[in-house]
Amino acid sequence: MPTRLTRATAAVLLSLITATACGSTGNGENAAGPTRTIKHAMGETKVPESPKRVVVLDTDKLDTLVSLGLTPAGAAQAAENQAWPKYLGSALNATTPVGTLQAPNLEAITALKPDLILGTKFRQEQFYDKLSRIAPTVFTEKVGTTWKENLLLDADALGMKTKAEKLLADYQTRAKALGGSEAVKVSIVRFMPTQIRMYGPESFSGIVVGDAGFGRPEPQLLADAQDKRFGELSQENLSQADGDVLFYSAYGDQAAQSQAAVTGGPLWKSIPAVKDGRAHNVDDETWMLGIGVTAAGKILDDLEKYAKPE
C-alpha cells in the first residue's frame, strides 16, 4: 500500500508539473485568468481580459497606451532618438526602456514579466516566436499607413476598444472642423541622418493633413511611386519641397546637423515658401514618430496655427 500511494502521489505531481510547464509557454497559453482571442498580423492570440503589465515595441503603441490613460511597463525606443517623446509629458516616467524598435532586448522584456506585448510585423517579425514565449503577443501589420486600424487593434488587445473608437471619432470631428482647403498645398519634409525625404499622402502626417482637408504639392503625391509614404529629395530637386505651407523636421542629432546645413544654404533659401516665411520647423516626435491619435492632435495644432484659411 505505501508503495502504491507513493507511485500515485508521484503520478499526480508529474501531471501537475507537466500542466504547469505547458501553461507557461506558447502564444497566449500563459495568460492568467479569463482571456479573449485577438486576430492580428501573426494569427490569433489569447490575451488577458484586462492586461496589467504591457510592453510595447513601437512608437505608435506608446501613443496609444498614453492616449488610453495607461502606462506601459516597458517600451522600445527609436534608435536615433532614445528618449521618451516629450509631447507625452510625464506619462512614461515609470516606463523601462527595452532596446530599440529594430532590436528589442528580450532579457529586459522577460525581466518585466509582462502579461501582454504589442509590436509590429513590419519591424519585429523575426522576434515574434521568442516574444510569444515570454507573454501573449499581438502584432499590427504595418506602421503609419494603417495608424487608425492599428490604434483600434491595440486597444482591442488592451480591452479598451470602445474608448479608442471615441478618441478616433473626436479626432476625425476636429480634423474636419479645421476647414482645410484642397487649394492650400501643404508640404512635408523630413531630414534623415543620410537623406532628405518628402512625405506623401499615405504617411502618418500625410494622412492627418488629408483628414484636415488640405491639398499636397504635385510632386509629393508620389503618383508614380509604388510606396506613397515618402520619396527622396536631393539638392537637385529640392524645389519639390515647396508648397503654400512647408513643415519640416529632423530625426535625431545627426539629421539636425544636416538640416542646419541645408536650411542655411542658398538652395533652401530660394524655395518660395521659405523666402515668404511660410516654412515652419516642427516636432519630429509628433509629425513622424508619434503615429497615434495624440500625436495627430498635435499635428492639427500646427495646421490650425500655420495653415488654416483666414
Secondary structure as the mmCIF struct_conf table of DSSP 4:
data_model
#
loop_
_struct_conf.conf_type_id
_struct_conf.id
_struct_conf.beg_label_comp_id
_struct_conf.beg_label_asym_id
_struct_conf.beg_label_seq_id
_struct_conf.end_label_comp_id
_struct_conf.end_label_asym_id
_struct_conf.end_label_seq_id
HELX_RH_AL_P HELX_RH_AL_P1 PRO A 2 GLY A 23
TURN_TY1_P TURN_TY1_P1 SER A 24 SER A 24
BEND BEND1 THR A 25 GLY A 26
TURN_TY1_P TURN_TY1_P2 ASN A 27 ASN A 30
BEND BEND2 GLY A 33 PRO A 34
STRN STRN1 THR A 35 HIS A 40
TURN_TY1_P TURN_TY1_P3 ALA A 41 MET A 42
STRN STRN2 GLY A 43 PRO A 48
BEND BEND3 GLU A 49 SER A 50
BEND BEND4 LYS A 52 ARG A 53
STRN STRN3 VAL A 54 VAL A 56
BEND BEND5 ASP A 58 ASP A 58
HELX_RH_AL_P HELX_RH_AL_P2 THR A 59 SER A 67
TURN_TY1_P TURN_TY1_P4 LEU A 68 GLY A 69
BEND BEND6 ALA A 73 ALA A 73
STRN STRN4 GLY A 74 GLN A 77
STRN STRN5 ALA A 78 ALA A 78
TURN_TY1_P TURN_TY1_P5 ALA A 79 GLU A 80
STRN STRN6 ASN A 81 ASN A 81
BEND BEND7 ALA A 83 ALA A 83
HELX_RH_3T_P HELX_RH_3T_P1 LYS A 86 LEU A 88
TURN_TY1_P TURN_TY1_P6 GLY A 89 ALA A 94
HELX_LH_PP_P HELX_LH_PP_P1 THR A 95 THR A 95
STRN STRN7 THR A 96 THR A 100
BEND BEND8 LEU A 101 ALA A 103
STRN STRN8 PRO A 104 PRO A 104
HELX_RH_AL_P HELX_RH_AL_P3 LEU A 106 ALA A 111
TURN_TY1_P TURN_TY1_P7 LEU A 112 LEU A 112
BEND BEND9 ASP A 115 ASP A 115
STRN STRN9 LEU A 116 THR A 120
HELX_RH_AL_P HELX_RH_AL_P4 LYS A 121 GLN A 124
HELX_RH_3T_P HELX_RH_3T_P2 GLU A 125 PHE A 127
HELX_RH_AL_P HELX_RH_AL_P5 TYR A 128 ILE A 134
BEND BEND10 ALA A 135 ALA A 135
STRN STRN10 THR A 137 THR A 140
BEND BEND11 GLU A 141 GLU A 141
BEND BEND12 VAL A 143 GLY A 144
TURN_TY1_P TURN_TY1_P8 THR A 145 THR A 146
HELX_RH_AL_P HELX_RH_AL_P6 TRP A 147 ALA A 157
TURN_TY1_P TURN_TY1_P9 LEU A 158 GLY A 159
HELX_RH_AL_P HELX_RH_AL_P7 LYS A 161 ALA A 177
TURN_TY1_P TURN_TY1_P10 LEU A 178 LEU A 178
TURN_TY1_P TURN_TY1_P11 GLU A 182 ALA A 183
BEND BEND13 VAL A 184 VAL A 184
STRN STRN11 LYS A 185 LYS A 185
STRN STRN12 VAL A 186 PHE A 191
BEND BEND14 PRO A 193 THR A 194
STRN STRN13 ILE A 196 TYR A 199
TURN_TY1_P TURN_TY1_P12 PRO A 201 GLU A 202
BEND BEND15 SER A 203 SER A 203
HELX_RH_AL_P HELX_RH_AL_P8 PHE A 204 ASP A 211
TURN_TY1_P TURN_TY1_P13 ALA A 212 GLY A 213
STRN STRN14 GLY A 215 GLY A 215
HELX_RH_3T_P HELX_RH_3T_P3 GLU A 218 LEU A 221
TURN_TY1_P TURN_TY1_P14 ALA A 223 ASP A 224
BEND BEND16 GLN A 226 GLN A 226
BEND BEND17 ARG A 229 ARG A 229
STRN STRN15 PHE A 230 LEU A 233
BEND BEND18 GLN A 235 GLN A 235
TURN_TY1_P TURN_TY1_P15 GLU A 236 ASN A 237
HELX_RH_3T_P HELX_RH_3T_P4 LEU A 238 ALA A 241
BEND BEND19 ASP A 244 ASP A 244
STRN STRN16 VAL A 245 ALA A 250
BEND BEND20 TYR A 251 TYR A 251
HELX_RH_AL_P HELX_RH_AL_P9 GLY A 252 THR A 263
TURN_TY1_P TURN_TY1_P16 GLY A 264 GLY A 264
BEND BEND21 GLY A 265 GLY A 265
HELX_RH_AL_P HELX_RH_AL_P10 PRO A 266 LYS A 269
TURN_TY1_P TURN_TY1_P17 SER A 270 SER A 270
BEND BEND22 ILE A 271 ILE A 271
HELX_RH_AL_P HELX_RH_AL_P11 PRO A 272 LYS A 275
TURN_TY1_P TURN_TY1_P18 ASP A 276 GLY A 277
STRN STRN17 ALA A 279 ASN A 281
HELX_RH_AL_P HELX_RH_AL_P12 ASP A 284 ASP A 284
HELX_RH_PI_P HELX_RH_PI_P1 GLU A 285 LEU A 289
BEND BEND23 GLY A 292 GLY A 292
HELX_RH_AL_P HELX_RH_AL_P13 VAL A 293 TYR A 306
TURN_TY1_P TURN_TY1_P19 ALA A 307 ALA A 307
BEND BEND24 LYS A 308 LYS A 308
#
